[in-house]
Amino acid sequence: MKRFIMTFIKRGALFAAGGPVIVAIVYSFLLASGDVDMLSTQRVIREILTSTLLAFIAAGISAIHTVDKLQSQLACLIQGSVLFLDYFILYLVNGWLPFKWQSIILFTVIFAAVFAAIWVIALFSIKRKIKKMNRQLN
């Protein structure tokens, strides 16, 4: 457990600097679409801090795969659940996701599809590397 916590903190701290970048990307799109013109200082501060927390948690939770006693499917489920809650809650807090059922369902479907696609790609990549290593051993 100590190893998990230390890895979580290290990975989270490494990627937490991405928080302000997330805010900049979100507002670049909002500015381009004409949905935002001016921001209050309080809002910018809140969104920088919450997106830094979002990046910290999102990077840190990948440490769940270092816990030896967890099966990879369970680790993937835990990671996906934490990421979903992380994004969902902070997107609602920042007002980036409207609190409407249609928006929530669409967000959930898109999140699940992207998360599954990433893991399918990772799984095939790992299987290909294992196959290659087995061929080299023979």
BAGU-819678 format. One record per residue (C-alpha): residue in one letter; x, y, z. Coordinates in steps of 0.25 Angstrom, whole numbers, plus 5000, padded with zeros to 4 digits. Layout:
<nodes>
AXYZ/...
</nodes>
This chain:
<nodes>
M500050005000/K501250095003/R501750074989/F500450104983/I500350234991/M501750284987/T501550244973/F500250324973/I500850444979/K502050444969/R501250424957/G500150524961/A501250634964/L501950604951/F500650634943/A499950734952/A500650844944/G499650804933/G498550864940/P498751004935/V498950954921/I497550884922/V496951014926/A497651084914/I497150974904/V495750984909/Y495651134908/S496351134895/F495151054890/L494151134897/L494751264891/A494851204877/S493351174878/G492951304884/D492451254897/V493351334906/D493851474905/M494351514919/L494651434932/S494651474946/T495951454954/Q495251364964/R494751274953/V496151264947/I496751234960/R495751124963/E495851064950/I497351064950/L497350994964/T496350894961/S496950854948/T498250844955/L497550744964/L496850674953/A498250654946/F498850604959/I497750504962/A497750454947/A499250434947/G499350374961/I498250274959/S499050204949/A499850154960/I498750054963/H499349964953/T500649954962/V499749884973/D500249734972/K498949674978/L497949734968/Q497549664956/S497749754944/Q496249754941/L495949804955/A497149914954/C496549954941/L495149964947/I495650044959/Q496450134950/G495350164940/S494350194952/V495350294959/L495550364946/F494150374942/L493750434956/D494950524955/Y494650574942/F493150574944/I493150654958/L494150754954/Y493550784940/L492250804948/V492950894958/N493550974947/G492350984939/W492950914927/L491850814927/P490450854928/F489650784939/K488650734929/W488250584927/Q488550584913/S489950644915/I490250554926/I489850434918/L490650484906/F491850504915/T491750364921/V491650304907/I492850384901/F493750354914/A493450204913/A493750194899/V495050264899/F495450194912/A495150064906/A495850094893/I497050134900/W497150004908/V496849924895/I498049994888/A498849974900/L498449824901/F498749794887/S500149864888/I500549784900/K500049654893/R500849694881/K502149714890/I501949584897/K501749514884/K503049574879/M503849544891/N503349394891/R503849384876/Q505149444880/L505249334891/N504949224882/
</nodes>
